[in-house]
């Protein structure tokens, strides 16, 4: 997002944080309601354009949203959406993208309040690895001819009782309403949102052999020192990885001589 949309999204994130900080607001319920509004505006293009029309007064757009949604979703969801349509958006689709992000963030907040955010992060990463390793599963989950109910049932069989409720909801929404994204890019976006909930960066660590717990702790501490932020490690094993370890943080790949720098930092931290 650029310009006005970026500012509008930043303001919406602050309002969502304020709402979910309240113990009276059910973050999981709010996530479902925001997801429903996302689906509505994604489907109803004309309504989306009216709610983001810069020629219309912000208060008039907010009143329209309140009339349309007031009997469909809870007060906190209505207030959040009304505040969003008061803002200016560079493109009408940006409003839908923002609502989708807020729905995911609300689910992650619910997991965080339950002390399960680390589990959700790990489950999203592991699910992505499972999908990438199974051509048949990926084909089934991305088949445009398959019904939403069929995909949901498949995911219930895969994740039901084996993953956190927030993980199942996030993955199900992504699979049943991809909105033009690949499954891989959608999972990556969810992982980044999960990391942001703790103001952390995500490091994908691929090693030739599994890392021991002390090695993980030293590597995490060394990366946090290098990047100046707390680091969440997503771990994978590939015997063919060169140099024994490969670390990717965002678009930056660390291996070879840079990996040696991390090892040196780890040794210094270990004393």
C-alpha positions in Angstrom: 0.0 0.0 0.0 1.1 3.5 -0.7 0.3 7.0 0.4 -3.2 7.5 2.0 -3.9 3.8 2.2 -0.7 3.2 4.2 -1.7 5.9 6.7 -5.3 4.6 6.9 -4.0 1.0 7.6 -1.6 2.3 10.3 -4.5 4.1 12.0 -6.7 1.0 11.8 -4.0 -1.2 13.3 -3.9 1.2 16.3 -7.7 1.1 16.7 -7.6 -2.7 16.6 -4.9 -2.9 19.2 -6.9 -0.6 21.4 -10.0 -2.7 21.0 -8.3 -6.0 21.6 -6.5 -4.7 24.7 -9.9 -4.6 26.3 -10.8 -7.7 28.2 -14.4 -7.3 27.2 -13.7 -7.8 23.5 -13.5 -11.3 22.2 -10.6 -11.1 19.7 -11.5 -14.5 18.1 -15.1 -13.4 17.5 -13.9 -10.0 16.2 -11.6 -11.9 13.7 -14.6 -13.9 12.3 -16.7 -10.7 11.9 -13.9 -8.8 10.2 -13.4 -11.8 7.9 -17.1 -11.7 7.0 -16.9 -8.0 6.2 -13.8 -8.7 4.1 -15.8 -11.3 2.1 -18.7 -9.0 1.7 -16.6 -6.1 0.3 -14.5 -8.4 -1.8 -17.7 -9.6 -3.5 -19.6 -6.3 -3.7 -17.4 -4.1 -5.8 -19.9 -1.3 -6.1 -20.3 -1.1 -2.3 -16.6 -1.1 -1.8 -16.2 1.8 -4.2 -18.9 3.8 -2.4 -17.2 3.3 0.9 -13.9 4.5 -0.4 -15.1 7.3 -2.7 -13.0 10.3 -1.9 -15.7 12.6 -3.1 -18.0 11.5 -0.3 -17.8 12.8 3.2 -16.2 10.5 5.7 -19.0 10.7 8.2 -21.6 9.8 5.5 -19.6 6.7 4.6 -19.3 5.7 8.2 -23.1 6.1 8.7 -23.7 3.9 5.7 -21.3 1.2 7.1 -23.1 1.4 10.4 -26.5 0.9 8.8 -25.4 -2.0 6.7 -23.4 -3.8 9.4 -25.1 -2.8 12.6 -27.4 -5.9 12.7 -24.8 -8.3 11.2 -21.7 -7.9 13.5 -20.9 -6.7 17.0 -20.4 -3.1 18.0 -16.6 -3.3 18.1 -16.5 -4.6 14.6 -18.9 -1.9 13.3 -16.9 0.8 15.1 -13.7 -0.4 13.6 -15.1 -0.6 10.0 -16.8 2.8 10.4 -13.4 4.3 11.4 -11.7 2.7 8.4 -14.2 4.1 5.9 -13.8 7.6 7.3 -10.2 7.4 6.3 -8.9 8.0 2.7 -7.8 5.0 0.6 -5.7 5.2 -2.5 -7.6 2.3 -4.1 -10.9 0.7 -3.1 -9.2 -2.7 -3.0 -6.8 -1.5 -0.3 -9.7 -1.3 2.2 -10.4 -5.0 1.7 -6.8 -5.9 2.0 -6.6 -4.0 5.2 -9.7 -5.7 6.6 -8.3 -9.1 5.8 -5.0 -8.2 7.6 -6.9 -7.0 10.7 -9.0 -10.2 10.8 -5.8 -12.3 10.8 -4.2 -10.0 13.4 -7.3 -10.3 15.6 -7.0 -14.1 15.5 -3.3 -14.0 16.3 -4.1 -11.6 19.2 -6.6 -14.2 20.5 -3.8 -16.8 20.3 -1.4 -14.5 22.1 -3.8 -13.8 24.9 -4.2 -17.6 25.4 -0.4 -18.0 25.4 -0.4 -20.0 22.2 1.1 -17.6 19.7 4.4 -19.5 19.5 2.4 -22.7 18.7 0.5 -20.9 15.9 3.7 -19.6 14.4 5.3 -23.0 14.4 2.1 -24.6 13.0 1.9 -22.2 10.1 5.5 -22.9 9.2 5.1 -26.6 9.5 1.9 -26.6 7.4 3.7 -24.6 4.7 6.4 -27.3 4.6 3.9 -30.1 4.4 2.2 -28.4 1.5 5.4 -27.7 -0.4 6.4 -31.4 0.1 3.1 -32.8 -1.3 2.1 -32.0 -4.9 -1.3 -33.8 -4.4 -2.2 -31.9 -1.2 -1.3 -28.6 -2.8 -3.4 -29.4 -5.9 -6.4 -30.3 -3.7 -6.1 -27.1 -1.7 -5.8 -24.8 -4.7 -8.2 -26.6 -7.0 -10.5 -23.9 -8.4 -13.2 -26.5 -9.2 -13.3 -27.8 -5.6 -16.1 -26.4 -3.4 -15.4 -24.3 -0.3 -17.0 -27.0 1.9 -14.8 -29.7 0.4 -11.6 -27.7 1.1 -12.8 -26.9 4.6 -13.5 -30.5 5.3 -10.1 -31.5 4.0 -8.5 -29.0 6.3 -10.5 -30.2 9.3 -9.2 -33.6 8.7 -5.6 -32.3 8.5 -5.7 -29.8 11.3 -8.7 -30.5 13.5 -7.5 -31.4 17.0 -3.9 -31.3 15.8 -3.4 -27.5 15.6 -4.5 -24.5 17.5 -8.0 -23.1 16.7 -6.4 -19.9 15.4 -4.2 -21.8 13.1 -7.1 -23.8 11.6 -9.2 -20.6 11.1 -6.3 -18.7 9.5 -5.4 -21.5 7.1 -9.0 -22.2 6.3 -9.7 -18.6 5.4 -6.6 -18.5 3.3 -7.4 -21.7 1.3 -11.1 -21.0 0.8 -10.7 -17.2 0.0 -7.2 -16.8 -1.5 -8.1 -13.5 -3.2 -5.5 -14.0 -6.0 -2.6 -15.1 -3.8 -0.7 -18.3 -4.0 -1.0 -20.5 -1.0 2.8 -20.1 -0.3 2.7 -16.3 -0.3 -0.4 -16.3 1.9 1.2 -18.5 4.5 4.3 -16.3 4.4 2.2 -13.2 5.1 0.5 -14.9 8.0 3.9 -15.9 9.5 5.1 -12.3 9.3 2.0 -11.0 11.0 2.4 -13.6 13.7 6.0 -12.4 14.3 4.9 -8.8 14.3 2.6 -9.5 17.2 5.7 -9.9 19.4 7.7 -7.3 17.5 9.9 -10.1 16.3 11.6 -10.9 13.0 11.3 -14.4 11.4 14.5 -16.3 10.5 14.1 -19.4 8.4 17.0 -21.6 9.4 17.9 -24.6 7.2 20.6 -26.9 8.6 22.2 -30.0 7.4 21.4 -31.7 10.8 18.9 -30.8 13.5 20.1 -28.1 15.8 20.4 -28.9 19.5 18.4 -26.7 22.0 21.6 -24.8 23.1 22.5 -24.2 19.4 19.0 -22.8 18.8 19.3 -20.5 21.8 22.8 -19.3 20.8 21.7 -18.7 17.2 18.6 -16.9 18.2 20.6 -14.6 20.5 23.2 -14.0 17.9 20.7 -13.0 15.2 18.8 -10.8 17.7 22.1 -9.0 18.4 22.8 -8.6 14.7 19.4 -7.3 13.8 18.5 -5.5 17.0 15.2 -7.3 17.3 13.9 -10.4 19.0 14.0 -13.3 16.5 11.7 -16.2 16.0 13.4 -19.3 14.4 11.5 -21.5 11.9 13.7 -24.6 11.6 14.1 -27.0 8.7 16.5 -29.8 7.9 18.1 -30.3 4.5 21.2 -32.6 4.3 22.3 -30.9 1.1 22.5 -27.3 2.5 25.9 -25.9 1.9 28.1 -24.9 4.8 25.9 -26.8 7.2 23.5 -23.9 7.8 21.5 -21.4 5.8 19.6 -18.5 7.4 17.1 -16.3 5.7 15.8 -13.1 7.3 13.3 -11.3 5.0 15.1 -11.0 1.7 18.6 -11.5 3.1 20.2 -14.9 3.0 23.1 -15.6 5.4 25.4 -18.4 4.6 29.1 -19.1 3.9 31.3 -16.3 5.3 28.3 -14.6 6.9 27.3 -17.8 8.6 30.8 -17.8 10.1 30.1 -14.4 11.5 27.1 -15.7 13.3 29.0 -18.7 14.6 31.7 -16.3 16.0 29.0 -14.2 17.6 27.4 -17.3 19.1 30.7 -18.4 20.5 31.3 -15.0 22.1 27.8 -15.1 23.6 28.4 -18.6 24.9 31.5 -17.2 26.7 
